Amino acid sequence: MADITHLMKKETILVVDDTPVNLTLISEILKHEYKIKVANNGQTALKIAQSNTPPDLILLDIMMPDIDGYEVCKQLKHDTRTQNIPVIFLTAKNEASDEARGFGLGAVDYITKPICPSIILARIRTYLEMKRMHDFLRDQNTFLENEIVKRTDEIIARTNEIIIIQDVTIHALASLAETRDNETGNHIRRTQHYVKLLAEKLRLNSRFSHFLDDDKNIEILFKSAPLHDIGKVGIPDRILLKPGRFEPDEFEIMKAHPALGRSTLLQAESELDVEVPFLKYAKEIAYGHHEKWDGSGYPQGLSGDDIPISARLMAVADVYDALISRRVYKVGMPHEQAVKIVSEGKGSHFDPDMVDAFLELQDDFELIAMIYGDSEIDMEKKREYLNNATSELP
């Protein structure tokens, strides 16, 4: 494929720092890939951001003499003209409380000095890709509205087009999270098949039939499931990729990923200016899949039926897959042991009826895990397993 990067307009990065040496250093790192604007104080930064040619992303220092970076970020996020510009704090303040405050104000990332050029470039690429996706969704909505006015006889064709765009959007957003995590694309495939399998089983249960008796709802759940961890794009690498247990302050930051995921999807939905069914369920799943039946989960501490059905389904699927999967910091446990742990979570971690359904479907779960494994499987063993399976892969 021909290289077309020379045809693309360079995106603009606004670097805000009151130290000239820092402005020069960061500009040198970025100038080959991006157009650079600089500001040595908060007021100048706000004027540039609110101009007719705003930047695509802002690198923002915190400690500045007039107004600090926190206040600049707050004003940016309260202004409709600038609220969608990604803000990355770039600062010497390295306390967990400082980092948490930055995320709370709406920043997408928090990088501490001294900086590593390769890391800052990788982070910028990630968040600019997310911004491009949001811009695409907004532009696509405008396009669709115009088409409805001009060509009412093409409604069916456009509906099919929207479905394709939704699928592409889902996988593009899910891939952003996947590239930053130790988890793989097959984790996404496995969990969405687990969710569909459970949903089809539970549609016969009177507690869930009002929600799951519609094939369309189940299909939307299947398509939405890959976005359950989209919020991890906002978690710093030092925590997300840590090969071991989190310290308490690190875990508090990690626990922000459901809210970050929901915020990302809310922003996408707000730019469309309509409620999109697959984003509705995706928001529920992203925000609620770490809630627990007994109320001990996060981020809201919901319990029982207050937890959306979609999130309860994902909780079972995600935990089972996490248990059986190998990671850099652990080996995957045997299927039987994972089933035992899920079973022990009945009525505490998980909806009791969902655990009962899971136990009835455990062979099918193991089959899905086999088909969508993270490593190559000997084809003869795979054929033998499929021939002996008690049911077909959903």
C-alpha positions as CSV (number, residue, x, y, z in Angstrom):
1,M,0.0,0.0,0.0
2,A,1.3,3.4,-1.0
3,D,2.4,5.7,1.8
4,I,-0.1,8.6,2.0
5,T,1.1,10.2,5.2
6,H,2.6,13.1,3.2
7,L,-0.9,13.9,1.9
8,M,-2.4,14.2,5.4
9,K,-2.6,17.5,7.3
10,K,-0.4,17.5,10.3
11,E,-2.4,17.6,13.6
12,T,-1.6,20.4,16.0
13,I,-0.3,19.9,19.6
14,L,-0.4,22.8,22.1
15,V,2.4,22.6,24.6
16,V,1.8,24.6,27.8
17,D,4.7,25.1,30.2
18,D,6.2,28.2,31.9
19,T,9.8,26.9,31.5
20,P,11.3,27.8,28.1
21,V,13.7,24.8,28.2
22,N,10.8,22.4,28.5
23,L,8.9,24.0,25.6
24,T,12.0,23.7,23.4
25,L,12.6,20.0,24.5
26,I,9.0,18.9,23.9
27,S,8.8,20.8,20.6
28,E,11.9,19.0,19.4
29,I,10.4,15.6,20.2
30,L,7.1,16.4,18.4
31,K,7.9,18.6,15.5
32,H,8.6,15.9,13.0
33,E,5.1,14.4,13.3
34,Y,2.9,17.4,14.4
35,K,2.4,21.1,14.1
36,I,3.4,22.7,17.4
37,K,2.0,25.7,19.2
38,V,3.4,26.8,22.6
39,A,2.1,28.8,25.5
40,N,4.1,29.8,28.6
41,N,1.1,30.5,30.8
42,G,-2.5,29.4,31.3
43,Q,-4.2,32.5,29.9
44,T,-2.3,32.2,26.6
45,A,-3.1,28.5,26.5
46,L,-6.9,29.2,26.9
47,K,-6.8,31.9,24.1
48,I,-5.1,29.5,21.7
49,A,-7.5,26.7,22.5
50,Q,-10.5,29.0,22.1
51,S,-9.3,30.4,18.8
52,N,-10.7,29.7,15.3
53,T,-7.9,27.2,14.9
54,P,-7.8,25.1,18.1
55,P,-5.3,22.4,18.7
56,D,-6.1,18.7,18.3
57,L,-4.4,17.9,21.7
58,I,-3.0,19.8,24.7
59,L,0.1,18.9,26.7
60,L,-0.4,20.8,30.0
61,D,2.0,21.6,32.8
62,I,0.4,22.0,36.3
63,M,2.7,24.4,38.2
64,M,2.4,27.8,36.5
65,P,2.5,31.3,37.9
66,D,-0.8,32.8,36.8
67,I,-3.4,30.0,36.8
68,D,-2.2,26.5,37.3
69,G,-2.8,23.5,34.9
70,Y,-5.7,22.2,37.0
71,E,-7.6,25.4,36.5
72,V,-6.8,25.6,32.8
73,C,-8.1,22.0,32.4
74,K,-11.3,22.8,34.3
75,Q,-12.0,25.8,32.1
76,L,-11.3,23.9,29.0
77,K,-13.8,21.1,30.0
78,H,-16.5,23.6,30.9
79,D,-16.3,25.4,27.5
80,T,-18.3,23.7,24.7
81,R,-15.7,25.0,22.2
82,T,-12.8,23.1,23.9
83,Q,-14.3,20.4,26.0
84,N,-13.5,17.7,23.4
85,I,-9.8,18.5,23.1
86,P,-7.8,15.7,24.8
87,V,-5.7,17.1,27.6
88,I,-2.6,15.2,28.8
89,F,-1.0,16.6,32.0
90,L,2.8,16.6,31.7
91,T,4.2,17.5,35.1
92,A,6.8,16.9,37.8
93,K,4.0,16.3,40.4
94,N,4.0,12.6,40.9
95,E,1.8,11.9,43.9
96,A,-1.2,9.6,43.4
97,S,-3.5,12.3,44.7
98,D,-2.3,14.7,42.0
99,E,-2.8,12.1,39.3
100,A,-6.3,11.3,40.6
101,R,-7.2,15.0,40.6
102,G,-6.0,15.4,37.0
103,F,-8.2,12.5,35.9
104,G,-11.1,13.9,37.9
105,L,-10.9,17.2,35.9
106,G,-11.3,15.3,32.6
107,A,-7.7,14.8,31.5
108,V,-7.2,11.7,29.4
109,D,-3.7,11.0,30.7
110,Y,-1.1,12.0,33.3
111,I,2.6,11.7,32.5
112,T,5.3,12.6,35.0
113,K,8.6,14.2,34.2
114,P,11.3,13.4,33.2
115,I,9.6,12.4,30.0
116,C,10.5,9.5,27.7
117,P,10.1,10.5,24.0
118,S,8.8,7.1,22.8
119,I,6.2,7.0,25.6
120,I,4.8,10.5,25.0
121,L,4.6,9.9,21.3
122,A,2.8,6.6,21.8
123,R,0.3,8.2,24.2
124,I,-0.4,11.2,21.8
125,R,-1.0,8.8,18.9
126,T,-3.5,6.8,21.0
127,Y,-5.6,9.9,22.0
128,L,-5.5,11.5,18.6
129,E,-6.9,8.3,17.2
130,M,-9.7,8.4,19.7
131,K,-10.4,12.0,18.8
132,R,-10.4,11.1,15.1
133,M,-13.0,8.4,15.8
134,H,-15.2,10.9,17.8
135,D,-14.9,13.4,14.9
136,F,-15.8,10.7,12.5
137,L,-19.0,9.8,14.4
138,R,-20.0,13.5,14.6
139,D,-19.4,14.0,10.8
140,Q,-21.2,10.7,10.0
141,N,-24.3,11.8,11.9
142,T,-24.4,15.0,9.8
143,F,-24.0,13.0,6.7
144,L,-26.9,10.7,7.6
145,E,-29.2,13.5,8.4
146,N,-28.7,15.1,5.0
147,E,-29.2,11.7,3.3
148,I,-32.6,11.2,5.1
149,V,-33.8,14.6,3.8
150,K,-32.6,13.9,0.2
151,R,-33.2,10.2,-0.3
152,T,-36.1,8.8,1.7
153,D,-36.2,5.9,-0.8
154,E,-32.8,4.7,0.4
155,I,-33.7,4.2,4.1
156,I,-33.1,0.5,4.1
157,A,-29.7,0.8,2.4
158,R,-28.7,3.5,4.9
159,T,-29.7,1.4,7.8
160,N,-27.4,-1.4,6.6
161,E,-24.7,1.2,6.3
162,I,-25.2,2.4,9.8
163,I,-24.9,-1.2,11.1
164,I,-21.6,-1.6,9.3
165,I,-20.4,1.7,10.7
166,Q,-21.4,0.7,14.2
167,D,-19.5,-2.6,13.9
168,V,-16.4,-0.8,12.6
169,T,-16.7,1.7,15.4
170,I,-17.0,-1.0,18.1
171,H,-14.0,-2.9,16.9
172,A,-11.9,0.3,16.4
173,L,-12.7,1.5,19.9
174,A,-12.2,-2.0,21.4
175,S,-8.8,-2.2,19.6
176,L,-7.7,1.0,21.3
177,A,-8.1,-0.7,24.7
178,E,-6.7,-4.0,23.5
179,T,-3.4,-2.4,22.3
180,R,-2.8,-0.9,25.7
181,D,-3.6,-3.9,27.8
182,N,-2.1,-7.4,28.2
183,E,-5.3,-8.9,27.1
184,T,-5.7,-10.0,23.5
185,G,-8.3,-9.7,20.7
186,N,-9.3,-13.3,21.5
187,H,-10.4,-12.2,25.0
188,I,-12.8,-9.8,23.3
189,R,-14.1,-12.6,21.0
190,R,-14.5,-15.1,23.9
191,T,-16.3,-12.8,26.2
192,Q,-18.8,-11.6,23.6
193,H,-19.6,-15.3,22.8
194,Y,-20.0,-16.1,26.5
195,V,-22.4,-13.2,26.9
196,K,-24.5,-14.3,24.0
197,L,-24.6,-17.9,25.2
198,L,-25.7,-16.8,28.7
199,A,-28.3,-14.4,27.3
200,E,-29.9,-17.1,25.0
201,K,-30.1,-19.5,28.0
202,L,-31.6,-16.9,30.3
203,R,-34.3,-15.7,27.9
204,L,-36.3,-18.7,29.2
205,N,-36.1,-17.4,32.8
206,S,-39.0,-15.1,33.8
207,R,-36.6,-12.7,35.5
208,F,-34.9,-11.9,32.2
209,S,-37.5,-12.7,29.5
210,H,-38.7,-9.1,29.3
211,F,-35.2,-8.0,28.3
212,L,-33.8,-11.1,26.5
213,D,-36.8,-12.3,24.5
214,D,-35.8,-10.0,21.6
215,D,-33.2,-11.4,19.3
216,K,-32.2,-7.8,18.5
217,N,-31.3,-7.1,22.1
218,I,-29.2,-10.2,22.3
219,E,-27.4,-9.3,19.1
220,I,-26.8,-5.8,20.4
221,L,-25.3,-7.2,23.6
222,F,-23.1,-9.4,21.5
223,K,-21.8,-6.4,19.5
224,S,-21.5,-4.1,22.6
225,A,-19.5,-6.6,24.8
226,P,-16.1,-5.8,23.2
227,L,-16.3,-2.3,24.6
228,H,-16.4,-3.4,28.3
229,D,-12.8,-2.3,28.9
230,I,-12.6,0.7,26.6
231,G,-11.9,2.8,29.7
232,K,-8.5,1.2,30.1
233,V,-7.1,3.5,27.4
234,G,-7.2,6.2,30.2
235,I,-5.1,4.2,32.7
236,P,-1.4,5.0,32.9
237,D,0.9,2.2,31.5
238,R,2.8,1.9,34.8
239,I,-0.4,0.7,36.4
240,L,-2.2,-1.0,33.5
241,L,0.9,-3.1,32.5
242,K,2.2,-3.7,36.0
243,P,3.3,-7.4,36.3
244,G,1.9,-8.0,39.8
245,R,-0.6,-6.9,42.5
246,F,-1.6,-3.2,42.7
247,E,-0.8,-1.1,45.6
248,P,-3.9,0.5,47.2
249,D,-3.4,3.9,45.4
250,E,-2.7,2.1,42.1
251,F,-5.9,0.1,42.5
252,E,-7.9,3.3,43.1
253,I,-6.7,4.6,39.8
254,M,-7.3,1.3,38.0
255,K,-10.9,1.4,39.4
256,A,-11.5,4.5,37.4
257,H,-11.6,2.6,34.1
258,P,-15.4,1.8,34.2
259,A,-16.2,5.5,34.6
260,L,-13.6,6.5,31.9
261,G,-15.2,3.9,29.6
262,R,-18.7,5.3,30.2
263,S,-17.5,8.9,29.7
264,T,-15.9,7.9,26.4
265,L,-19.1,6.4,25.1
266,L,-21.2,9.2,26.4
267,Q,-19.1,11.6,24.5
268,A,-19.4,9.6,21.3
269,E,-23.2,9.5,21.9
270,S,-23.5,13.2,22.6
271,E,-21.8,14.0,19.4
272,L,-24.2,11.9,17.5
273,D,-27.1,13.8,19.3
274,V,-29.2,10.6,19.3
275,E,-29.5,7.6,21.6
276,V,-27.9,4.7,19.8
277,P,-29.0,1.2,21.2
278,F,-25.6,-0.4,20.9
279,L,-24.0,2.5,22.8
280,K,-26.7,2.3,25.5
281,Y,-25.8,-1.3,26.3
282,A,-22.1,-0.6,25.9
283,K,-22.3,2.2,28.5
284,E,-24.1,-0.2,30.9
285,I,-21.5,-2.9,30.4
286,A,-18.5,-0.6,30.6
287,Y,-19.7,1.1,33.7
288,G,-21.2,-1.9,35.6
289,H,-19.3,-5.0,34.8
290,H,-17.3,-4.7,38.1
291,E,-20.4,-4.3,40.3
292,K,-21.2,-7.3,42.5
293,W,-24.5,-8.9,43.5
294,D,-23.9,-8.2,47.2
295,G,-23.0,-4.5,46.6
296,S,-19.3,-4.8,47.2
297,G,-18.2,-4.0,43.7
298,Y,-17.4,-0.7,42.0
299,P,-17.7,2.1,40.9
300,Q,-21.2,2.7,42.3
301,G,-21.6,-0.2,44.8
302,L,-24.8,-1.3,43.2
303,S,-26.4,-4.6,44.3
304,G,-28.9,-7.1,43.1
305,D,-31.3,-6.2,40.3
306,D,-30.1,-2.5,40.4
307,I,-27.1,-3.7,38.4
308,P,-28.1,-3.7,34.7
309,I,-28.7,-7.2,33.2
310,S,-26.1,-6.5,30.5
311,A,-23.4,-5.7,33.1
312,R,-24.3,-8.8,35.2
313,L,-23.9,-11.0,32.1
314,M,-20.5,-9.4,31.4
315,A,-19.3,-9.9,35.0
316,V,-19.7,-13.7,34.7
317,A,-18.1,-13.8,31.2
318,D,-15.2,-11.5,32.1
319,V,-14.3,-13.2,35.4
320,Y,-14.4,-16.7,33.9
321,D,-12.1,-15.6,31.0
322,A,-9.7,-13.8,33.3
323,L,-9.4,-16.9,35.5
324,I,-8.5,-19.3,32.6
325,S,-6.3,-16.8,30.6
326,R,-2.6,-16.6,30.8
327,R,-1.0,-13.2,31.5
328,V,2.5,-11.9,32.0
329,Y,2.0,-12.0,35.7
330,K,0.1,-15.3,36.0
331,V,-0.7,-18.6,34.4
332,G,-4.3,-19.5,33.3
333,M,-6.0,-21.9,35.7
334,P,-7.8,-25.1,34.5
335,H,-11.4,-24.8,33.4
336,E,-12.7,-26.9,36.3
337,Q,-11.0,-24.6,38.9
338,A,-12.4,-21.5,37.2
339,V,-15.9,-23.1,37.2
340,K,-15.6,-23.8,40.9
341,I,-14.6,-20.1,41.7
342,V,-17.5,-18.7,39.6
343,S,-19.8,-21.2,41.4
344,E,-18.6,-20.0,44.8
345,G,-19.4,-16.4,43.8
346,K,-23.1,-17.3,43.4
347,G,-25.2,-14.7,45.4
348,S,-22.1,-12.7,46.4
349,H,-20.2,-11.7,43.2
350,F,-22.8,-12.9,40.7
351,D,-26.5,-13.1,40.1
352,P,-27.5,-16.5,41.4
353,D,-29.6,-17.4,38.3
354,M,-26.8,-16.5,36.0
355,V,-24.4,-18.8,37.9
356,D,-26.9,-21.6,37.5
357,A,-27.1,-21.0,33.8
358,F,-23.3,-20.8,33.6
359,L,-23.0,-24.2,35.3
360,E,-25.4,-25.7,32.8
361,L,-23.4,-24.2,30.0
362,Q,-19.9,-24.8,31.3
363,D,-19.0,-27.3,28.6
364,D,-20.0,-24.7,26.0
365,F,-17.9,-22.1,27.8
366,E,-14.9,-24.4,27.6
367,L,-15.5,-25.0,23.9
368,I,-15.6,-21.3,23.2
369,A,-12.3,-20.9,25.2
370,M,-10.8,-23.7,23.1
371,I,-11.9,-22.3,19.7
372,Y,-10.8,-18.7,20.5
373,G,-7.7,-19.6,22.4
374,D,-4.7,-17.2,22.6
375,S,-2.3,-19.7,21.1
376,E,-2.3,-22.0,18.1
377,I,-4.0,-25.3,18.8
378,D,-3.0,-28.6,17.2
379,M,-5.7,-28.9,14.5
380,E,-6.2,-32.6,15.1
381,K,-6.8,-32.0,18.8
382,K,-9.2,-29.2,17.9
383,R,-11.2,-31.4,15.5
384,E,-11.4,-34.2,18.1
385,Y,-12.6,-31.7,20.8
386,L,-15.2,-30.3,18.5
387,N,-16.4,-33.8,17.5
388,N,-16.8,-34.7,21.2
389,A,-18.5,-31.4,22.2
390,T,-22.0,-31.7,23.6
391,S,-23.2,-28.7,21.7
392,E,-22.3,-26.5,18.8
393,L,-20.4,-23.2,19.3
394,P,-23.0,-20.4,19.4
